[in-house]
Amino acid sequence: MTLNFVPFEAERVLTWQGLLQAFEAGHRLPKPDIKDLFVYRGGDTVLDRATWIDGLGALVKVATVVPGNAARGKPTVNGAVTLFDDVTGELTGLVDFHLVTKWKTAGDSLLAASRLARKDARRFLLVGAGKVAQSMVEAYSALFPQAEFTVWSRTRASAEAMGLPVADDLEAAVKAADVICTATMATAPLIKGEWLQPGQHLDLIGAYKPGMREVDDAAMARARVFVDARATTLHHIGELIDPLKSGAITEADVLADYYDPPAAYVRQSAQDITIAKNGGGAHLDLMTAVYIQKAWAAA
């Protein structure tokens, strides 16, 4: 069996619409087995994610998260992605880690926004100014060509570096937005439920472990809440763990994930406030990596 390496240059043959189609097809396959392993050294993390989807293959993705790298001028997140044959389990591919992470993370929230954001959404607020926020500009623009972006960051210089209009007052920026995308490393809520306005959609990306949150209990209680996968979010990420524990929401308030019929994962009215929590499970890495591998091979 041939072993292929797919470099970041493969991005030139990818489309956001193609990735969303791959996600839709992948979620029609049997639900995967998914396992996550976290290893810590102070504030640094090793995250090992593995999955097998019957009919698609298996994947192991290892990531290191080193917040101190920002001061070193190096990426905060690094890692490796390996693909294995669905039938034999043989190693079939290595795909550039940053390529998979960019497209999986942005595509996950783009799929949610395609279903939940109002079709006339125009004012997009990015909370956070890192690489994820940068990729969301590209992703949202593919489906919302009328999108106008504003960015807020704890550090104004990082927001200005994105070359977009900068918000100084987070509360005012949230109240004025149609779509709010949070992509931070926050460990305490940044956005309050009292700020939210009818018709808004929120894509929550940043929190990925129990001690992290980006919105408060009031926001979760006011919104219609959706997740990409219940199995990787409900009891794994602070954004869900904390409001479930406090009683602000119940598991029944998490209305759907991508494995439910698409008709369950929708906005019901123009006045709905919707929240989609991006858990970014390994099954989405697998769907993304296979899409990338096939697109690169075809090119």
GIHU-V467413 format. One line per field, one symbol per residue. phi: phi as a letter, one per 30 degrees, with the letter a starting at -180 (. if undefined). psi: psi as a letter, one per 40 degrees, with the letter a starting at -180 (. if undefined). A space follows every 10 residues. Layout:
phi=???
psi=???
This chain:
phi=.dccccdddd edccbddddd dddeddddde dddbbcbcbb bidcbccccb abcdjbkbbb bcbccbedde dcicedcblb bbcbddccid dcabceeddd dedddddedd ddddccdddc ebcccccjbd ddedddedde ddcbdddbcb bbbecedddd ddiceccccd edddddddbc ccbbcdcbec ccddddcejd bbcccddbbe dbabbcdddd ddcdcbbdae dcbecbbeec edddddidbc dddddabddd eeddcbdcbd ceccbccdci ddddededdd ededddddd
psi=hhhihhidee deeiiddddd ddddddeeii iihhhihhhi gbeihhhhhi ihhhedaiih hhihhgdedd eefihdhiai hhiihddeei heihhhdddd dddddddddd ddddddiide hdhhhhhifa dddddddddd dddgeehhii ihidhddddd eefihhhdhd dddddeidhh hhgifieihd hideeiihei hhhhddheid fhidiidddd ddihhiidhd deddfdhddd dddddeedii ddehdiaeei hdeegihdie eihihhhhdf iddddddddd dddddddd.
